[in-house]
Amino acid sequence: MNIKSITFLGITAILFAACSNTSRDKNPDTDSSLTTTVNAPAANVADKTPQMLPSFQLTSVDGKTINLADLKGKKVFVNLWATWCPPCRAEIPSIERLSKKTPNVTYVMLSLDQSFALAKAYAKANKINLPVYYPAGNLPDMFNTEGIPATFIFNEMGELIKANMGAEDYNTPAYLQMLGS
């Protein structure tokens, strides 16, 4: 192996481990520069039933508890992130810019930090205007991903229409068209 190969493998190993969900007992993340996209409606192959917005309790920064399933009726953009995840932090500004162009979409920035205090402090220090939430219970199976960032977009009927595993630039014409009112 030459020095370039060794350097590449070292950087890949760091990225591989950078955003694993070890704090939530999950598997290591794949290379965060790669994005896995699932276009939907996502369905169970056997019964063709779309994956739906899960019933799941969330706590907001002001201490209120909501059920994610209650947001059905609007498009819902759920982003799993943490303050310790560099790709997560890097994509937040693009989500924020998209949110300003799509006021009829509900955004849920779901922090997977060890404590909600870390996420709240980070959001305040970085002037994040997106609504930040914390799990009020165990994550639903759909959100038990191998790593973060991970994004799930649901239509007004609560059906999963897109899932991304890995960092993404969301401030694009394609996402604006998908989420536009």
N, C-alpha and C positions, 0 to 999 in steps of 0.2 A: 504494500500500500504506500502511496505517496503522501506527502504532507497535506495536499488538497483533500484527498479522500478522508484522511484522519480528521482534519478540521471540519469537513462536512458532517461526518458521523458524530463528532462531538456536539456540534450545533444542533443537529437533528435530535440527539439524545436529550439535550436541554429543553428544546421545544416540546419533545414528547412528554416530558415530565412536568413542564411548566404549569399546565392548567388541568392536571388530573384532579378529579374530585375526591381526593383522599380524605378530605375532611368529612365527606358524606359516604365513605366506604365504596367508592366507585373505582373503575378501572382507569388506567392512565389514558390521557388524551392522545390522539394521533397528532401528527405534525399540524400545528395550528395554521400553517399557511395554506392548507388544503381545506376546502369546504365540501361537505357532502350535502347535496340538495335532494330533497324528496319532494317531488311535485305531486299534488294530490288532486282530487280527494284521495287521501291515503285510505287503503281498504284492507281488510282481512281477506286474503285470497279466497278462502273457503266460502265466506258468506257475502262478500262485497259490501260489507258494512263500513262506512267511513269512520275513521277515528274521530272521536268527539272531544270537545272542550271538557276536560275532566272536572269533576266535583272535588274541590280542594280548597282548604282554608288558608288564607293569606293574612298577614298582619301588615298594616300600613305604617308609615313613619309616625303618624299621630296616634298609633295604638289601636285603631279600629280593625276589626276582623271582617273580611269579606270572603265569599265563596266564588272562586274563579268561574264556575258554571253559571253564576248569576249574571255574568257579563254577556251572555248569549243575547243576540239581537243587534250587536254591533260587531264589526271586525275587531279581532283581538290579536295583539302582537305581544307574545310572551318571550322575554329574553332571560336566559339563565346566565348569571355572571357572578364574579366575586372580585373583591378589591385586590387580591393577590395574583390575579390572572392578567398578564400584560395584554394578550389579544382581546380580552373582554373590555379592558379599559380603553383600548385603541378604537374599538368599534362604537363605543357609546356616542361620540360626537356625531357620527353619521345617522344613528338612530334618532338623536335629538333633532337634527336638521330635517329628517323625514317626518317626524312627528309634528313639526310646525306647518308642514304642507298637507297633513292629513288629520285635520281636527276631529273627524268623525270616527277615528280609530281609537280604541282603548289600548294604551300601552301599559305593560306590566313588566317592570324590571325586577326580576326575582333574584335576590341576593342569596348566594350559597356560602356566604362567609360563616366562620365559626360563631360569630355573634352579630346581631343586627346593628349594634352600636358602631361597628367598623364600617358597615355600608352607609349608615346615616351620616357619619362623620365624613366619609369620602364624598358622598353626594353633596353635602353642604360645602366642603372645601373646594370642590370642583364646579360648583354652581350648576349641578345637574338638575334640570327642571322636570325630567321624566319621573313618574311615580315609582318609587322604590318600595318593594315589599319583601317580606321574609316568610318562609314557610311556617305555618302554625301547626304543622303535623308532618307526617312522612310524605315525601314526594310521590305523586302518582306514577305508575309504571311508565307512562309516556315520557316523563321528565327524568327518568333514571338513565341518563346518557353516559357514555364512556368518558366524556370530558366536556369542558365548556370553553368558549361560549357555545350556546345552543339556542336556537330561535325557533319558535312554533307560531305559525300564523293561521288563524281560524276565520272562517267567513261568518256572516250574520246568523247562519243556522247552527253555528258551533262546530262545523266540520273542519278538520285540519286540511288546509290547502297548500301549505308549504312548511317544510322543516329544514333547517340548516344546522349542520354540526361543524363548528369552526367559525373563525372570524369572517366577516363580510362587510362590504360597503353597502349600506342600505339606502343611502341617499342617491338613488339612481332612478332614471325614467321607468325602468321595469317595475320597481317596487312602488313607485308613485302610481303607476297604472293599476297594479294589483290592489293597492289600498285606497285609491281615490274613490271619492264618494259618487 
